[in-house]
Amino acid sequence: GQGRASILKARGTSLTAILEMNHASAAGSRVSLLTFHGSKTGGTGEIQRGVYAHGAANCVVSECTFSGPTADVVTGLNFGVDLYRAHGSRVVDCRFERMVSSGGNGTSVLIEMTDNCEVRGCSIDGSKFNRRDGTAGAAIQITSSTSEGASNNRILGNTIRAHPQVAVDIGSSTKKRMVGPDGSTLAAC
């Protein structure tokens, strides 16, 4: 394709991921220079992800755009990139806009039970966020469980604008509140 001019579009609300990388067979996969357009408008149908790395370690998602197809109608994705047990993966220099909340999500990057990941140089614009169910997720979220942690993940040099929830939510991996210069909560733990 011709970089971000190559667009992958979701059709309908039952698609769970536009691009899915599953297990060891997809380890080391690289996705770059694509645009992902979601089709979610609200709380019906499956959760919709742009890229879902499920158990695929050391994947890289770079220079991609995650959005909805039009600026005037708020249609998009529930999760831009979902790294689930995708240890050592990276999300680099991507743009996220027009995320859609249904069930408390609407997160640009979700790191679930995953170690040694990096989110760097991304731009997250929440100005056209579709708060369909009244509850938004964090712009970047790291989660763990009682049996699996989420450690040594790095969030570096990202720009997060007008997001309706905290910028970074670090589940139970640490016990800190990070405050911005104006006193606002930048991250909740």
Secondary structure, DSSP 8 states (H G I E B T S, - for coil): --GGG-EEE--SS--SEEEEEETGGGTT-EEES-EEE--B-SSSSS--EEEEEES-TT-EEES-EEE-S-SSS--B-SEEEEEES-TT-EEES-EEE--B-SSS--EEEEEES--S-EEES-EEE-TT-B-TTS----SEEEE--SS----S-EEES-EEES-SS-SEEE-SS----EE-TTS-EEEE-
